[in-house]
Amino acid sequence: MKIKRMIALVMVTTLMMLTISACTGGSKEGNNTPTGGNSTQGDAEKEKTGQETAQEETAGDTAGDELPETLENPDISIVYWYNPDQYAYDTSKNSDVYDPILEAVPDFEEKYGGKVNVIYAEWNSMLETVIAQQNAGDAPDLFEVYDRNMYNVIFADIAQPIDNYVTDKDYSYWDVDRSLFSWKGQTYAIPIKPYTYYMMFNRDLFALEGLTPPDELFQAGQWTFDEFEKAIKALTKTVDGETVQLGYGSWDDTITYFMLVNGAPLIDIDTESGKVTSMITNPKVQNTLTYLTRWSDYMVYGFDMFGWWDNGTLGIIRGKEFPVDHPFEVGVVPYPTGPDAEGKNLVVYPQGFAVPKGAKNPEGAAAFMRMVNEKQLEVGDKKEASRIGQDNYDMIYADDVKLVYAYDKNLDDIDNIIGSIINYMNDDVPAATIGSTMDPVINASIELIFGKQD
């Protein structure tokens, strides 16, 4: 029995593309960028050796590469989603909440004697705000980019190359490749610490079923698709034909993360050449779809997962985060590793900040982002460890854990594509048929954003 047939969502990206199309000076040729595409994305993973190791490896190249003592222009403006008033409220309720962007503001102002103007815009309105200010001749100096708009802002001529304002130091803080923030040899964004996609699990339910907790399996290198399947099957319960307990709940894009931890993204983006390839017929993606189809009876997608979880009737969730307050004990674990991949993998969401065309102070913007990353290292990481628990933090960021990521959602109708794939899986459509049906759809979407591929 299928729990619920997936209804394709109306996509946020569609609104963004409509907004971009209204921007003056937009160009489709030579398209554009963060949390989205990289030149080594064909491997769909980056080897992680720990944040400390990444810094040590680049230390020789960045010796003396420090913040400027003074700036000719000490004033910058930032379009940002986190309202400072909301942040003040959140930190008053939980001292482990930490935002390095907002925390860097007073430090920057004190060091350089200028003013940081934070322009608040809701997440889905940030790009619209940037475009409106550009068109009014008052472009901000920084705005956030991510997997649904990274390339759009490059192709639409919204973001500018920043190679003259950054150094290797700016790409040494986190274990993500600089090419992820580049397009055809030019750099367009400065990364901040990647956002971690971890699963939470109900320890009480695992104990009740006599199952080995996922975090123990993960640390032993045994948290695999097969172990995940064993767990969600055991955790799913029916009474008189009605499902009363489920194994796993998540947002619909969870299927793309399972693809990543099995070795291949939904689309492959080579930022050096500009080549973009649909991966839906790739054997690794096909194998992932076969697993996901088998799991359909034990999973729930979307907002319904929260009701199951809060009631203690969902074993694993990807959508709930620390801090938590529940009458049952919870644990944390990264995604399991698929049969076509190896080792321990941590899915992350790379994030970056771009400098729009028309910005008055790109040099100041780069200096500000250096401060942001330094503050995250000095304070933010400790806050994160306190928030999720030091043991969990040490497990997630262990030296033998690899970061896996891809900018595979920068398509005009990505939510409809994912929704259609889920609908097919829920209807037990074979992976090969899903691939042959969706491949032309994905290729058409690729052409719309990235242009015709050879």
C-alpha positions, -999 to 999 in steps of 0.1 A, spaced: 0 0 0 14 34 -10 12 59 19 6 90 -2 10 98 -39 34 127 -43 18 159 -56 44 179 -76 52 212 -59 50 246 -76 86 256 -78 104 285 -61 129 286 -90 101 295 -114 94 327 -95 131 334 -95 134 329 -132 105 352 -138 121 378 -116 155 374 -134 138 378 -168 127 413 -158 162 424 -150 178 448 -175 210 437 -192 203 400 -187 221 376 -211 217 339 -216 250 333 -232 279 325 -209 254 315 -181 261 317 -144 264 301 -103 265 289 -52 253 262 -38 250 247 -73 277 237 -98 313 227 -98 339 216 -123 347 184 -105 310 176 -99 312 145 -121 325 126 -91 296 140 -70 318 141 -39 348 158 -24 372 140 -1 370 154 34 400 153 56 386 176 84 383 213 84 416 216 103 435 196 77 420 217 48 433 249 65 467 234 71 470 223 35 465 259 23 484 276 51 516 277 30 499 295 1 482 320 23 509 331 47 505 368 54 472 368 35 455 389 61 426 414 63 435 449 50 442 473 79 422 500 62 396 503 34 393 532 11 355 528 14 345 514 48 307 512 40 290 481 26 254 469 22 241 433 23 208 418 12 201 391 38 173 369 49 179 368 86 162 397 103 184 411 130 154 415 153 145 378 148 181 369 154 182 388 187 150 370 198 164 336 187 197 341 206 178 352 237 160 319 237 190 297 228 225 310 233 239 284 209 221 300 179 248 317 159 249 337 127 284 347 116 270 372 90 252 393 116 279 387 142 306 401 119 287 434 114 299 452 146 335 439 141 337 452 106 323 486 117 347 488 146 378 479 125 371 501 95 350 529 110 322 525 84 286 513 83 272 478 74 237 482 61 218 449 63 188 450 40 164 424 52 144 404 26 126 371 30 145 341 16 124 339 -16 126 377 -21 164 383 -18 171 381 -55 141 403 -64 154 429 -39 189 428 -54 176 432 -89 153 461 -79 183 479 -63 205 473 -93 179 487 -116 176 517 -94 213 523 -96 219 514 -59 232 478 -60 242 462 -27 277 448 -22 267 412 -11 239 388 -15 235 351 -8 235 325 -36 226 289 -35 217 258 -56 186 273 -71 200 306 -83 238 303 -85 240 300 -123 209 321 -129 226 352 -114 257 347 -136 238 341 -168 214 370 -161 244 393 -155 234 400 -119 266 388 -102 301 400 -112 334 381 -113 354 387 -81 388 373 -89 404 407 -84 391 409 -48 397 374 -35 426 351 -29 431 314 -22 426 322 15 389 329 9 385 293 -3 406 276 24 381 277 53 358 249 42 363 217 23 345 227 -8 362 233 -42 366 268 -55 353 256 -89 319 252 -72 316 290 -71 331 296 -106 320 295 -142 343 290 -172 374 302 -153 359 331 -134 349 331 -97 315 345 -87 310 338 -50 328 334 -16 318 303 3 306 302 39 304 270 60 283 244 42 250 236 57 248 200 69 220 176 59 218 151 87 191 127 97 176 125 132 163 92 145 141 81 174 164 61 197 134 48 217 119 32 186 152 17 175 156 2 210 121 -11 210 127 -30 177 161 -42 189 178 -24 160 214 -11 162 213 27 163 223 43 130 251 64 146 268 33 159 266 18 124 279 50 108 309 52 131 317 15 123 314 22 85 283 1 82 255 26 77 245 16 42 214 15 20 208 -20 30 210 -12 68 187 18 62 162 -4 44 163 -30 72 156 -3 97 127 15 79 110 -18 72 112 -29 109 100 5 120 69 6 98 39 -9 115 3 -15 104 -28 -23 124 -59 -37 106 -44 -26 73 -38 10 85 -2 23 88 4 35 124 41 39 123 66 48 96 103 44 89 114 76 73 102 111 65 117 139 45 112 166 20 109 154 -16 144 165 -26 158 138 -3 159 116 -34 187 137 -48 208 133 -16 204 95 -18 217 98 -54 247 117 -41 257 92 -14 255 65 -41 280 83 -62 262 105 -88 240 136 -88 208 142 -107 226 165 -131 264 169 -136 277 204 -141 312 210 -152 318 247 -145 351 248 -163 337 238 -197 301 247 -191 289 212 -200 258 201 -182 246 165 -183 214 147 -172 224 117 -150 189 101 -147 200 72 -169 234 68 -152 237 33 -136 244 47 -101 213 69 -103 193 40 -117 203 18 -88 194 46 -64 159 48 -80 155 11 -76 162 13 -39 139 43 -34 111 26 -52 114 -4 -28 113 20 1 81 38 -9 58 20 15 80 29 44 84 67 37 64 99 39 72 131 20 65 167 29 49 184 59 31 153 70 64 139 83 63 164 113 30 150 126 44 115 125 77 125 141 62 147 169 38 119 178 67 94 182 56 73 153 84 80 128 117 63 131 140 86 110 134 122 98 154 145 75 138 178 81 138 183 119 168 198 135 184 206 168 175 219 193 147 194 199 123 190 228 105 156 226 95 130 251 117 105 234 155 103 230 169 113 196 202 107 177 219 121 147 234 104 117 245 114 81 229 97 51 237 61 45 262 51 18 249 35 -13 263 3 -29 280 22 -57 300 44 -34 324 39 -5 332 52 30 313 76 52 296 104 35 281 137 47 257 155 24 261 193 26 245 223 10 273 247 -1 265 283 4 282 315 -8 279 352 -12 281 370 -45 289 406 -54 263 421 -77 272 442 -107 271 478 -98 283 472 -62 301 502 -48 325 483 -26 336 448 -38 369 451 -18 350 458 14 326 429 6 355 405 3 370 417 36 337 413 53 334 377 41 368 370 55 356 382 89 325 360 86 345 329 80 370 337 107 341 342 132 325 309 122 358 291 129 364 309 162 329 309 176 303 294 153 317 258 152 318 257 190 282 269 191 272 242 166 289 215 186 270 227 217 237 228 198 238 193 184 261 177 210 298 174 209 297 137 203 274 142 173 296 170 160 328 150 163 311 121 144 298 142 116 330 161 110 354 132 116 385 131 94 373 99 76 340 115 66 337 129 30 316 158 20 293 152 -9 275 179 -27 263 191 -61 245 220 -77 219 198 -93 188 219 -86 194 249 -108 167 238 -133 136 259 -140 112 231 -131 133 210 -107 105 205 -81 81 192 -109 109 169 -121 115 155 -86 78 153 -79 73 133 -112 101 109 -103 86 103 -69 51 97 -84 66 71 -108 84 54 -79 53 53 -58 35 36 -87 63 10 -89 75 22 -124 108 5 -132 139 27 -129 148 22 -166 114 35 -176 117 65 -152 150 72 -168 139 70 -204 108 91 -196 124 118 -175 157 122 -194 142 143 -222 124 164 -197 156 170 -177 175 178 -209 149 203 -220 152 220 -186 190 220 -188 188 237 -223 164 264 -209 188 274 -182 223 265 -196 217 266 -233 218 238 -258 244 211 -249 266 194 -275 
